[in-house]
């Protein structure tokens, strides 16, 4: 599970990758034996964002996001989601161990979705560098990428 999390964190934008990995390892150390933070998603394609947006709207299920393709920081590799694995079982329960992980990522400069006012998103972290999604999308569409990559210039 740790290798999967690190592999996923390795896909993040170079501007946040090392910070996210450092925060993850710190969170692992601070959670008790049997409780393990697990990274469920980092980079998300535009198609994946549209599929998530459809849930609870045009597809079965509950609404899980208000972000369409291009409106999510996941689309720019600047966001990640996590859950806890407790004694090998997936847990989305926000408890004291969850808050430990949240506080660690916040201490490394990430915004925590649990703090969002209009649509709280407990598993979510992002680092936006003061750029809104419209500016990210503009840079993406203008192909303002770090040379040799698909990561937008920050």
N, C-alpha and C positions, 0 to 999 in steps of 0.2 A: 504494500500500500504506500509506503514511503517513496519507493522508486516511481510509482505512478504519479504521485503528487509532484515530485521533483521534475519529472519529465514534462508534465503539464505546465509547471511554472517556467520551465525552460523555453516555452513558446511565447512568453510575454515580451512586450516591447523592451528593447535593450535599456531604455531609460528607467524601467522599474524592475526588471528581472532580478537583479542581485538583491534589491531591497525586499522583494517578495520572498525570495529563497531564504534570506536571513531571518525575516519575520516568521516564516514557516518553521524553521529549525528552532527558533526561540519558543514558539507556541508548543511545539512537540515537547520541549524540555519542561515547560511550565504546566503541562497537563499531567494528571496522575497516570500511573500505570493502568492500562486497560482502557484509557481514553486517548484517542488519537485523532488529531485534525486530518481531514482528507480533502484534497483539492478536487472538486467535481468538474470544474470547467474554467478555462481561461479564454483563449481566443474563440470567437464564434463567427462563423461566416454570415453574410447578409441573408442567405437562404435559411440558415438555422434561426436567425432572429425573426424572420417573417413567419416561420413555422411555430415558434414559441408565441409570437403575437397572436396568431390565429387561435390558439387554445382559449376556450371559453368564449370565443367570438364566432368564428366560422367552423371550428373544429371542437370535438368533445373535450371536456375537462374544465378546470377552473382557470381563470385569468391569472397568469403568472408574471406578466410584464406589460408595461405600457410603451415599450420601446420597439418601434418597427426597425427594419433593416436600415443601417446607417445612423440610428439614433442611440445605439448602445455602445458604451465604452469597450465592451467585449469585442466589437467589430474592429477595434483598433489595437487590440491586444493590451489594453490598459485597465482591464478589470479581471477579477477572479471570483469564483464562488467556492464555498467549502461546506462541509458538514462534519459531524463527529462520528467516529466509529467507536462504539462502547462495547468492549468485550467482543469485538468482531462484528457487531450489528450496527447498521446505519441508523443514525439518530439526527433528527432535525429539531430536537427540543432545545429551546433557548434556556440554558441553565447557567450555573456559575462557571462551568468549564467553557461553555460557548463564549461567555463574556471575557474569559481569560484570552481566548484567541482574538476576539474583537479588539481588546485593549492592546494586545501586542501589535497587531497590524496598524492600529491608529498611531501607536508610538513610533512607527516607521514611516509615517506620513500618509497613510492611506485613509481615504474617506470610507466610512463604514455605512453600508446600506441600512443597517438597523436604526441609524439616526435620521434617515430620510423622512421628511414630514408628510409628503403627499402619497407616497407608496413605499412604506418601509419594506426593506428587502434584507432580512437578517443574515443570509449567507453571503452577501455581496461586499466586495471591496473594490475601490477604484482609485486611480491617481490620474488627475485630469490636467495638471499643469495650468489651471486657469482657463482652459479651452473648453467651450461648450461643444455639443455634438455637431452643431451646424458648421463650426469651423473645422472640426475633424473631418466631416464629410466633404467639405470644400477641398481640403488638402488631399483627401483620398481621390476625389474625382479629378483633381488637377495633377494627380500622380506625383505629388510632392513627397517622395519616399526617400528614406536613407538609401544611398546608392547600393545597388545590388540586392535590395530587400523589398518587401511589401509593407514595411513599417513606415508610417507617416513621420515626417520630420516634426520634431517638437521644438 
